[in-house]
């Protein structure tokens, strides 16, 4: 996520031929000898039969990856007098070398280009879309080491600047995007039959960035609803799109072709995902996890009850702070994790717990299933509703539900109201701003006081209910205090799973 500039120094001396890399290189850096040697010979250049010392500065920082192959090769040619030093002034080189002399891209290209202090950056043609994202630098695409040497010697002109990366506005094309801008298709909410409560919950969640838990039997439409959430979310701003691209680049996923997508990411990891896969981490390479890849978008955890309990508890801090901090003995990293969490699960292991007389689970199995989710994690879901299977007449009806487009417009309006009021979405509203931005009417305060007195709401639950109620009021265009029916609906959205899964509600 955060690149660091590295200065490559190469020294040639007489003595027994050898190749040494210093400056805390990892195994891939130390293996550069064979790649650089083969690339030079394949490009018609000579390999120096001398003692070669390569220093990677600053020496106190560990170096990882093969992205230093290209600067090592250029430094070696400069030390041998093949390339003039003046020809490389103000130019940075980032790339891995193939044995045939080809230049390849490396993970984290967005952050690496952003970190170098040079005004010109030489990368492979495949890395151009990522290299252009930070901006402020001239990107030159060179395919092979032989071509690069010819350009540095002045025997061949530098290639023309590549066309800039385009921004795509979801299913709409940005003005001036031209034919290269691609359209993104979303699943439409009109395909959902019935499920009025589920549709309403997703609209509120999208408008305020509230986390949602859907509990219901198989076939009730939980996954269908969750996959249509992306179609009602607003498009990313350019800064948000750059942040998403930076995370994908750090994870080695790159960007989508030659465009900078403004579509929010949607990640749906399998329930067998490990802690490192979901939260992020690693030993030599600190890789962003699924929660960071879902930054500014949606993280959908289907079959929530099948995830390992320890893995799920790793979501607690990121849900509160919007970042994930990973610490290891040798290094640490901070990755963004501002995602909208949507979880779906069955009410019991057999899935029929909500249908009277159909559940086949024994009490011990029910208890184990309920223990998969800790109370603190469940408490972090602003909206928790139970779904049932649609009625036959709803499934057979020819009438389609409300489409995603009008819902998306209401969501965008409510989000803009929240941003203009407090500078953040309601789901992230600071506790100290609740009385200022989400005041309650007298009757609404009485309802909330009764819920707190009976223990139906925790302190965190009270805060989250008030945030959801503020979002409901914004969707209705109410700019005044939160009224009784707004708060009542927010409480209903939070306690909705009680009728389906008493163990989870407890």
N, C-alpha and C positions, 0 to 999 in steps of 0.2 A: 504493500500500500504506500509506503514511503521509501522512495529511492534514495540512494546515496552516491555521489560522484566518486569515481575511482580513477586515479592517475596511474597509468601503466608505464613503468620505466624498464628499459631493456639495455643490458650492458653486454658487450662482446669483449672477450679477452683471450689471450693465448693460453695454451695449456691443454690438458686432456679434455677432449670434447665431452660436453655434458649439457644438461638442461635442468635448471633449478628454478622453482617458483617460490618466492617468499612473500610474506604479508598475510598470513593466516588463510591460505586457500583451502577449499574443500577438495574432495576427490575429483570432481568434475573439472576444477581449475587445474589441478596437477596433471590431469590427463590431456591438457591442451597441447602438450608437446607433440603427440602423435597426430592430432587433427591438424595443427598448424603446419607441421612438416609435410604431411600428405597434400594439404591444400597448396602449399608453395610449389611443390614439385609438379602437381597436376596443372598449375597455372603457368608452367614454363619458367619458374624462378628457382633460384639456388637455395640450398640449405647450407648454413654456415657450419663448417666443421671446427667450431671453436667452443670455448666455455661460455654458455649463455646463461645469464642471470636475469630473471624477470622479477621485478618488485611491484607489488600491488599496494599503493598508498591510498588512504592511511593504513599503516601496518597494524594498528590496534583493532581494526574492525574485520570481522570474519567475512570472507568472500565466498559466494556460492553461485553455481550455475556456469553455463558455457557462454554467456554473453560477452565474456572478455576475450574470446578467441580472436575476433577481428582486430581490436586494438593491440593485442599482443603481436599479431602478424604485421600490422603496420609499424609498430615500434621496432620490430626486428629488422624490417626493411630499412627503416630510418637509421638504425644503428649500423647497418652494413653499407650505408651509402647508396642504396638502390633508390631511395625516395628522399627528396630534399625536405629538411625540417620546416622550411618556410611554407611549403605547400599544405601542411596540416594545421597551420595556425588557425585557431578559432573553430576547429572542426572536432566533433566527438564521433566515436565509432561504437556501435552496439550491434552485436550479432554473433551467432555461432557459425563456425566454418564446417562445411562438409568435406569429405575426403577428396571430392572432385573440385574443390575450390569455390563451391557455391556458398552464398551467404543466407543464413536462415534466421528466422525470428526466434525470440526467447520469451518466456513468461514475464509478466510485469513490465511490458514495454511502455505503457502509459506513465508509470511512476519513474522509470529510468530516464526517459526523455525529459520529463519535467524536472528531474534532479540535476542534470548536467548543466554546466555553466556556459557552454559554447553556444554560439548563435546558429550553427549549422550541425545537423545530426545526420550521419550516414547509417541507413538501416537496409534491410532486405525489402524487396517489393511487397512481400506478404505482410510486413510489419507497418506499412505506410498508414493504414486507417487508424491503428492504435497510436502511432507516433504523432499524428496530427491532432489528436484530441486535446492535449494540454495547451497547444497554441503558443505563439511567441517565438517559435524557432523554425528555421527553414529545414525542411525534411528532404533529403536526397535519397532516392531509391537506386541501389546498385545490386545487380544480381550475382556477380562473381568477383572473386579477388583479383583476377586478371584485368577485368574492366576497371576496378577501383585504382589499381596501380597505373593503368594507362591514363586515367583522369588526373591523378595526382602528378603525373609527369607532364601533363599538358598535351599528351598525344591524342586525347579524345575529349570532347566537351562533356560537361556534366549534363545529366538528363534534365529535361524541362521539369519544373515543379509539378508534382501530381495535383490533381484536382482536389479541392478541400472535401473533408468529410461532410456529408449532409445530415440534417436532422429530420427524422421521420415522426410525424404527428399521428401515431396510432393508425386508425382506419382512415384518417384524413391526411392529405399530403400538404406539407408546408408550402406557402407561396415561394416560388423560385426554386422549388426542389427539383424540377425537371424530371426527365424520364428515369433517372437513377433512383429516385425516392420510391420505396416500396410501401404498399399498403399492408396493414396488419388486420386480420380478421379476428373477431372475438365471438365467443359463444353468447347467444342472445338469451336474456331472461324470459323472452316470450315463449321459449320452448318449455318452460316449467309449467306443469299443470298443478293447479291448487297451490298448497304451501304458502298461504297468505302470510303466516307468521314468519316463516323462513325468509321470504322475500323482503318483508319489512325489516327483519333483523339485519340482513346484509346491506340494505340501504342506509340504515343508521350507522352500521359499522364503517361503511365506506365514507360517509359524511364526516365522521368524527375520528376515524382511525382507532376504532375500538376493537379489541380482541374478542373473537366469537368462538363459542363451543356449541356444536350441533350434536345432539344425542337422539338416536332413533334406530328403529330396526332396519335390517337390510332392505333396500328398495324404497326407502322413504324419500330419497332425493338429496341426501346430504352432499355427496360428491358432485352431483349435477349443479346444485346451488353454488358450491364453493368455486367451481371452475368458471362460473359466470360472474364472479365478483370483479374480475379484471376488466370486464366490459363496462362497468359503471364507475371505475376509478378515473380521476383526471389524469391527463398526460403529464409526464415529468417535465420540469423546467430544464433548461440546458445545464445548469449547475448540477441538478440531481442526476441527469443523464450522464454527465461526466463522472460523477461519483460512482454510479452503477458500472460504467465502463472500466473505471479504475479497479474496482473489486474483481470484475471478471478477468481483467488482464493479470492481476496478481495471482488469481487462481489458475492461470494458464488457459482460460477459455477464449480469450480474444474478444473481438467485437463481431457483430453480424455483418459480414461482407464489408462493403465500403460505406456504411451508413452508421450514424450515431442514433441509436433507437431511443425514442422517448416513450416507449411502451413500458409500464412498470413490470419488473420481473415477477415471475410466478414459479415458485419452487415447491415441489411435492416429493420429498425424500421418502424412501421405503421405511417401514417401521423397524427394519433390522439395522438402521443406521447406528454407527457408534458415536461416542461422545465427540471424538475428533472430527468425524464427518459432519456432524450437526453443528457443533459449536465452533470448530476450527482448531488448528494447532498442528503439531508435528514436531519432529526432532530437528533435523537440519534445515527443513524448509517449512516455515510457518504459513500454512495454507489457510485461506479463509474457508469457513464452513458454510453450510446451507443457510444459516441465519444471516450471514453477511451477504451471500449471493442473493438473498431475498430483500436486501436493503432497498428501501423506497418502494417496495412492492408487497407481495403476498407470500407468506409461508403457510402452506397447507399440509397439515399433519393428519392424514387419513389413518383410520384404525388407531386412534390415540392410545387406547388401552393395551395395545400390543407393543408399544415402545418400552424399552427398559426404563424403570423408574428413575435410576440415576441419571440417564441421559435427559429425561424430561426436566428433572430438577436443575439441570444446567441452563435452562432457559430463564430462570427466575430473574437474575441480575440483568441480562440483556433486555428483558421485557420492561424493566423499570428505567434503565439508564440509556438505552438506545445504542450502546456500544458493548463490545465483548473484549475483555482484557485477558490475554493469554500470557502466562509467565512460565518460563522454563529455566533451567539452571544456567544456560549460556546466553539466553536472549529473552526478550518479551516483545509483544506486539499488541496493538489496539486496532480492531476492525470495526467498522460501522455496523449497526444492527437495528436500524429503524424500520421494522417490518410490521405488517398487519398479520397477526396470527389467527388462522382459522383452523379449528380442530374438529374432527368428526369421529364419532365412536358409537358402538352399539351399547345398549343399556346393560347387557350382560354378555358372557362368553358365547352363548348360543344365539344371541341376537334377538330373541323373542320376548325379552323381559317386559316390554311395554304392552304385549298382547295378553289379556287375561287367560290363564289356563294353558298357555303355550310354552312357557319357560321350562326348560329341561335341566337347568343348572342346580346343583346342590348348594346348600348354604356355604360350605367352605370355598367352593369355586367363586361364588359371588363375593365373598370377603376378600379373597386374593385379587380378584379383578378390581374391586374398589380401591385396594391399597396401592395399585399401580400409580394412581394420581395422588400426590400429596395435597393437603389442604392449602398450603401457601401457593401452589401452582394454580389450583382451581380458582382461588380467590383473585388471581390476576386476570381472569377473563371478565370483561365488562358485561358481555352478553352471553347468557347460558340458556338455551332454549331446547325444548323437546319437540321432536317431529314424529308424526305418525304417517303411515302409508296413505297416499291419496285415495279418495273414494273412487269406485269404478266409474261413476258418472263424470268425475273430473278428468280421469284418464282418457275416457272416450269422447270427451267434449271436443267440438270443432273450434271452440273459441280459444284463441291464444291469449296469454296473459300480457301484461304491460311490457313493452319492449325495453331494451336497455337504454336506448337513446334518451327518452324523457327522464328516466331515473338518473342517468348520468348528469343531465342538466341540473336537476335538483341537488344532487350531491355537490357539483361544482359550485353552485350558488351558496350552499351552506358552508362549504369549506372556505370560500372567500370571505364570508361574514366573520367566521372565526379568526381567520388570519388578520383581517382588518381590525378586529376588536382586541386581540391579545398577542398577535404575532406568532401564534402556534395553533395547531388543531386542538379540538376539545379533548381528545384522548391523551394529550400531553400537557394539558393545562396544569400549571403549578398549584399545589394545595393552597398557597397563600393568596391566589387570585380567585378562588372560588366565590368568596363573598362579593368580590368586585364584579366579576363577569358572569357568575351564575347565582345571583341572589334568589331566595325562595319567597314565595308568598306565605302569608300566615298559615293558611290551611296546608300548604305543602310542608312547611316546617313541622306542623303537628304530626303529619303522616310519618315523616322521617324520624321524629322523636320516638314515636311508638315502636317503629321497627328496631331502633337502637335499644330501647328499653327491654324488648322481648328477646334480644340476642339474635334476631333474624339477619342483622347486618353487622359486620365488623367495622372497625374504623376505616380500613382500606375500602371495604365495600361501600361505605357511605360516600367516600370521595368519588368512587367510580360511578355510583348511581347518579350523583349530581352532574358528573361530566356527561353521561349518556342523556340525562334529562335536558341538559343545555343543547345537546345536538338535536334532540327531538324538537325542541322549541325553535331552533334555527331552521330546521326543515319546514316548519310551519310558517316561517316568516315572523315569528314572535321575537321582538328585540328587547322586551321588558323582562321582569323577573320570571323565573321558572314557575309555572302554574301547577296546580294539583294533578291534572290529568297527564302532564308531561312526566312528573315524578312517578305517578302510578304506573305508567307504561314502562319507564326505566326499571322500576322494581320488578315488574312482571317479566321483563326481558332477562333480568339477572337470576330470578328464581324459577325460571321456566322448566328446568330439568328435574325439579322436585317430584313431579308426578310420574316421571319415567324412571328415575334412578335415585331412590331415597338415599342409597349409600353414598353416591357422589355428592348429592346436595348437602349431606351432613358433613 
